[in-house]
Amino acid sequence: MRITSSLLHAMLLCAGLTLGSAVCAEDAAPIGKDNALHELLPAKIKTQGVINLVTDAHYPPCEVFADDNKTMVGFEPDLWNAIGKVLGVGVNPVSIDFAGLIPGVKSGRYDMAMECISDSLEREKQVTFVNYAYATNEVYTLASNKSIVSDPLSLCGLKVGVQSGTDFEHAISDIFTPNCAKNHKPAIKVTTLPSADAVLLALYAGRIDFVLNDAAAAAEIKKVAPRPIRTVSMPLMPKYYLGIVVKQDNQPLAQALLGALKVLWANGEYARIMKKWDLEPVMLEQPGINLFTTRPMQ
C-alpha cells in the first residue's frame, strides 16, 4: 500500500529527507552510543558495524517505501535507527515478502526482523521476540457493506482475505470461525493471499467481504483507498504484543536490543517516535523478551 503524496511529503519533511517546513513531532535529542551495550553485540555485528534487518515495507504506519522506492519511512524505521545509534552500529534494512521474515532470521541470513510482527506461542517456539509495542485489530470492509456490525456473528458465511503467514489467519481459524460453528452459523470463507497489498486490492475489487488489519493502520489506509472503506471494532478481537524477531540462540543480540530499547524508554525517544506517528495508544509500558509467555495478557 502506498501513502498519498501529500502525506508522504509531510513524512519526508519530518524525516529530514527533503527541503521545506512542516509541523512535526518534537525534535529528537541526540542519541549517543552506549559502550556497554555495544559490547554485548555478537562479534560478527561489531566487526561489520551493521545489523542486517529484514522487513516487508508495505505496511504503513509500520514501514513503507517513499517515492524513491528505496527509503523506508514509518515508526519502525525511526525505532530501528534509534536502536542502531544506541548500539553504535548501522542498520541495513531489506524488504521481502512477509512470509519469509521469520525463516530468514532462523536461517541466519538476517540478524533480525521488524514488520509489526505479533508475538505468539507458536512463533516463540521458533524465534525470540524483543517486544516494544501492543497491537489491536479491526475489521476492514467497504463502506457500502452494511451487513458487518459489531457482532462477530455478522462475519459468519462471508469471504475474508488474509495474508499468508500472519496472525490474521489464526484469528479467523481459531476464534471467529469456531464462534460461528458454536452458534450454528456458516463458516467464514478464507482466501489466502501473498501480500498485504493483494489482500486490500481484493477487498477494493469486491472479491472478498472483509479483512482483518491493525487498528493503528486504519487512518493511513483510509486515506489512500481507491474506494471508501470503514472499520468495525468487535468483541473476540485479539490483542498482541509486537516485537523484534531474532534467532533463538542469538541471545547476545536479544539482550543488546532490549538494553537499547530501555535506553530509548528512559530518554524519551520511544515516546517521541510513537507520538510522531500517532501511536500513543499502543505504547508498551516497558520492553521485554517473549512477553506472550513471560508477561501474558488477559
N, C-alpha and C positions, 0 to 999 in steps of 0.2 A: 504494500500500500504506500502510495506517495502522498506526502503532505502538500497542501496548497502552496503556491509560490509566495504568496504574501506571508503566510505563517512561517514558511521555511526561511524567508528573508529575515524575519524578526529573530528566528532561532540563530541564524548565522551571525547576525549583528551581536547578539548576546554572547555567542561563542568566539567573537573576535575574528570571524572568517571573511568579513567584507567590511567596507567602509560605511560610515554613517552614524546615526544615533538612534537609540531605541530605549524604551522603558524596560529594563531587565531586572533580574533579581539583584540583591545586594552583591557588590563586587566581592570576589573571593580574596581572602587573605593569603599571603604567600604560604606555601606548604613546604616545609623543609624535610630533608632526608633524615630518617631515624636509623642511626647506625646499628643499633642493637637488632632492630627488625630486619635490616638488610642482611645481617649475618645469619639470620635464620633461614634465608633462602637456600634452595638447593644449589650446589656448586655450579651446575650447568647454567642456571639462570644468572648467577653472579658473574660467571665468565663471559657469557654472551651479552649481559647487560640489558636483556629484554625478556619479557614474558610473552609467549606466543598464545594468543587468545582467539577462540573461535566463537562466532555468533551467527545469527540469521537476521541480517539488518533489514527487515521488512516489517517491523512491529512497533510503530510509534505508540506511546512516547518512550518505549524502552530504547530502541535504536532504529534508525532509518538512514538511508543514503541521502546525502544532499544532492543538489543539482549536478555536481561534478561526477556523481556516481562513484566516488572514492571516499570522500569524507563521511564519517558516521556521526550523526547528532542524536541526542537523546539523553535521558538521565543516566543510563548505564555508561555510555562513553565518558560523561562527566565524572562518574564514580570511578571507573577503572583508571582514568588518567590521574585522578587524585590519589588512588592507591599506589600507582606507579611512582608518583612524586615522593610519597612517604617511604616507599621501599628503595628509592634511589635507582630505579630501572625504568626502561621504556616499556610500553605495551604495544604489541604488534597485532591488531585485530584483522581477522579474515572472516568472510561471510560464506556460509554454506547452507544447505537445507537443514531445517530444524532436526529432522530425524537422525542426522549424522553427528550432532553435537556431542552427546554422551559417548557414543562409540569412538569418536575422535579423541576424546580425553582418555578413555580406557586404554586405547591402543598406544598412548604416549605420543601421538602425532602433535597434539596441542597440550599446553600446560594447564589451561583452564578454559571453561566455557561460561558465557553470560548471555542470556536472552530471556530475562524474566522467567527463568526455569523454576518450576514449582518443586518443592521438596516432597518426597513421598517415601513410604517404607520400601516399596519396590525399587526405587531409584537409589536409596541409601544402601541397598544390598550390592550395588554396582559401583558407586562413586561416593565421595564425601562432599557434603554441602557446607559452604560457609555462608550463613544466612544474613540478609541485610534489609529485608522488607516483607510486608504482607502482600497478598493479592486476593481480591474477591472478584467473582464473575457475575455477568448478567446475560440475559437472553437478548440477542440482536435479531430484529426482524424488519421487514419493510413496513413503513408507516401505514401503508394501505391494508396491512394484515391486522384485522381487529380481533381475530379469534384467540390470539395468545394474550392471556391475562396473568395476574399474579399467582393464580392457582397452578401448581406444577402439572395437574392433570390436563390442563389445556394443551400440553405438548404431546399428549398421547395420540398415536396414529399419524403424526406429522413427520415430515422429512427434515433431518438435520444434517449439516455438513460439519465434519471435524477434520482437523489437520492431523495427519499421521504422527504418532509418537507423543502426542500431547495428553495432558490430564483431562482434556475435554472429552476424549474417548471414554475414559473411565467414569467420568461424571454421568455420561449417558448410560453406559452399560451397567454400572454398579449402583447408581442411585435413581435416576429418573425412569428408566425402563422398568426396573423392579417395582417402583412405585405404581406404574401403570398396571402391571400384572396383578399386584396386590389388590388393586381397586377394579379389577376385571375390565380394564381398558386396553385397547390395542397397543402394541409395542411401537416405539419410535423407530422410524426407518433411517438407517445411518448410511451416509455417503462419505467415504474416507478420501481425502484429497492431499496432495503432497505439500502444499504451502498455505500460509495464511491468506495470501493474495487470492489463490484459487478458491478458497472457501468463501471469501467475501464476494468474488465475482459470481459464484454460483448463486449466492443469495440475491445479488442485484439482478441476475438474469431470471430469477423466479424458479430455478431448478430445485431449490430447497426452500423450506419454510422458515427456518431459523438457524442460528449458530450460537455457540457459547463463546464468550470472549471476556478478557479482563475488563472490569468496570472502569479502570483507570484509562483505558484506551478509547472510551466511548466518544469523548469530546473531539479528539483528533479524527477518528473515523467518520463521524457525522459530518465534519467539515468538508471532507473530500469525496464522500459517497456520491456516485452519479444518480442515485435515486434516494429519496428521503427514507431514512430508517429511524426506528425508535428502539429503545432498550427497556427491558422489563426485569425488575428485581423480583425474586420469589423465594419462598422457603425451600429448603433442601440444598440450596446452592452452597458448595463447599468453600471454605476459606483456606488459603495456603500460605506457607512460608515460601519466599523466593530466595534463591541462593546461587553463589558462585560454585561451579562444579569443578572438582579436582580429582585426580586419580586416588583411589583408596589408600595406596601405600605411600602417597606423597604428603605425609603429614607435616614435614618442614614447610612446604608451600602453604598448606592449610593454616598452620599456626601463624605464619608471616602475614597472610591475608587477614586473618582475624585480628591480629595486632594492629594492622594498618587501619582497619575499619574502626577499631576502638579509638585510635588517634583522631579519625575524622568525626566520630561522635563527640569526642571531648573538645575539639577545637571549633565545632560549629559548622564545619564544611558539609557534613552529611545533611544537616538540616537546611543549609543554604541551597544545596542541589535539589532536594526534594521540594522546597518551596518554589524554586525557579520553574519546576515542571508541574506545579500544582498537584503534588503527590503527598501532601502532608497527611491525608487520612490513612495512608498505608505505610507510614513511617514505623519502623521497628524500634522498640524501646532500647534494646541492646542487641548487638550482633551475637551470633553464636554458631556452633557447629552441629549439624544434623538435628536441628530443632524439632523436626517432625517426631523424633523419638525422645530427644533429651528435654524438650520443653513442649509437650503435646498440647494442642488447642482442644477445647471442648467442642 
